[in-house]
């Protein structure tokens, strides 16, 4: 990969990492999983706002990684501590974007459809991982989109469609049995649905 392309892809990944952080916060607020969820919901139509006081942020407070470093990990408006997860997710997303594009280049699959779909998958996987890590919940909307994308990929791969479908059904079926046996305590339905994606993918 050329250096310039690598930088562009990395910066794009940083931006989408920032988007994932925002999305995790807003979805958690809608689920009522954070303390000031009512304040967050009332600000949900705003551009970007402070996690704590709800004040709308300026553009220079939204620069991935740099804003967190310049503000020493605190908000400018109310000086509350910001999670270290914010820059970690942003940097991690940048690195994953580079790996993803490099993989496509190495396999001669660098076309706009492959790039678009693979980057959507990366974004949704990171979102699911972060949300699950923070709240032990896998939101349906991200899992459903992943399942649809994976199914479309299988649908056009006629030679391997049966093995992929069997893999998805067996994997999700096994987790469903665990869910029923443990009454949802050992394995949630979110994991059962996510196993469908894993099997198809």
N, C-alpha and C positions, 0 to 999 in steps of 0.2 A: 504494500500500500504506500502511495506517495505521502510525503510528510504533510503537505497542504491538505490533502483529502483526510488524512488522519486527524489533523487539528479540527477541521470542520465537523467531522463525525463526532469527535470527543466533545466539542462545545455543544453540539446538538443534543448529545446525551446528557450533558449537564443541565440543559434547559428542560429536558423531559424528566430528569430526576427531580427538579424543582416542582414540575407539574405533578409528579407522583406524590411528593410530600404534601402538596396542597390538596390533592384528591383524597388522600388517606385521612387528612384532618376533617375535610368537609363531609365525607361519608360517615366518619365516626361521629360527627356532630348530629347527623341525621338519624343515626342509630341510637343516639342518646348515650354514647360511651365516654364522653368527656364532661368534665364538671361544668364548664361554661357553655354547654351545648345550645342553650336558648339564645345566648348572645351571638354565637357563631351562626345559628340558623337565620337570625335576623339580618346578619351581614352577608349571607350566602350569595346575594346578587352583586355584591361589591367586587371590585377588581381583586385586590389582595388586602388582607387586614391582619392586624396583630392578633396572635393566638390568645392573648390575655385581656387586653382592654378594648379590642374591636376597632381601633383606629385604622383608617385606610393608610396603606404604606406608599411611600414614594418609590419611583422606579429604581433608585440606587439602593433601596433596601431589599430589592428582589433579585439582585445579581447572584446567580448560583455560586456557592462556596465563598466568593470574595466578600459578599455582604456579611456573611457569618463571621469571617475572619476579621474584617474591619471593625465590626461591632463587638468583637471579643466574645462571641457566642451569646450576646444579650440583645433584647429589643431596644431600639432607640427611644421609643415613646415612654415605656414604663420600666425599662431596665430589668425585665425578667429574663431568666436564663432560658436560652433556646436549646432544644435537644441536639446532641452531637450527631444524632441519626440524620439530621438534615443534610450536612455536607457529605456524610458517608454515603447516603443514598445517591446524591448527585454525582459524586466521583465514581461510585460503583456503576451507575448507569452509563457514564461516559466511557468507562472501560469496556462494559458489555457491548455498547454500540460499536466500538472499534473491533472487538472480537467477532461480532456478528457480520460486519461488512467484510472483514478479512476472510472469514469462512466462506462467504458468498463468492468472493474473488477467487479463492483457491479452488472452488468447485465449479467455476465458470457459470455462476448463477446470478451474476450482477445485472439484474434488470429491475425496472421500477416496481413491478408487481412483487417480486421476491423481497426486495428491500422494504417496501411498505408493510407487507404482511409480517415479515420477520421482526421488524422493529415494533409493530403493534403487539406481537406476542411477547417480546422482551419487556415492554412497558407494563403490560398486564401481569406478567409473571412477577416482576419486581413489586408492583402494587400489591398483588396477592400475598407475596412473602412478607412484606413490611406490615400489612394490615393483620395478617395471621400472627406474626410475631408480637405485635402490640396488643391485639385484642382477642386472639385465638378464635377469629371468625374469618371465613372466606366469603366475601360478598358475592351474591348470585350473579350480578350484572357482569363482572369481570370473567367469572368462570364460564358463563353462557357464551360470551363472545369468543373465548378461547376454544370452546367445544365446536362452535360453528366454523371457525377458521380451520381447525384441525379436520373436521368432517369434510369440508370442501376439498381439502388437500387429498384426503383418502378417496373421495368420490371420483376424482379425476385420475386416480391411480388404480386402474381396473385390475391390474395383476395382483396387487397386494390388499385389495379392499377387504376380503374375507378375514385374513389374519389380523388386520388392524381392528376390525369390528369385534372379532372374538377377544382380542386383547383388552379392548375397552370394556366389553360386557363382563368378562371374567374378573378384571381388576376392580371395577366398581361394584360388581356383585359380591365379591369377597369382603370389601369394606362395608357394604350394606348389611351383610350377615353380622359383622362385628358391631355395627351400629345397633342392630336389633337386639343382639345378645346383651350388650352393655347398656341398653336403653339410652343411647346417645352420649354416655359418659366417656367411653373409651375411644369412640370415633364418631365425629359429627357428620351430618348430611352434606356439609360443605366439602368434606374430604371425599365422600362418595361421588359427588358430581365432578370434583376435580380429577378423580381417577378416570372418568370417561375421557377427559381431555388427554391425560397422560397415555392412555391406551391407544387413542386415535393418533396421537402425535408421534 
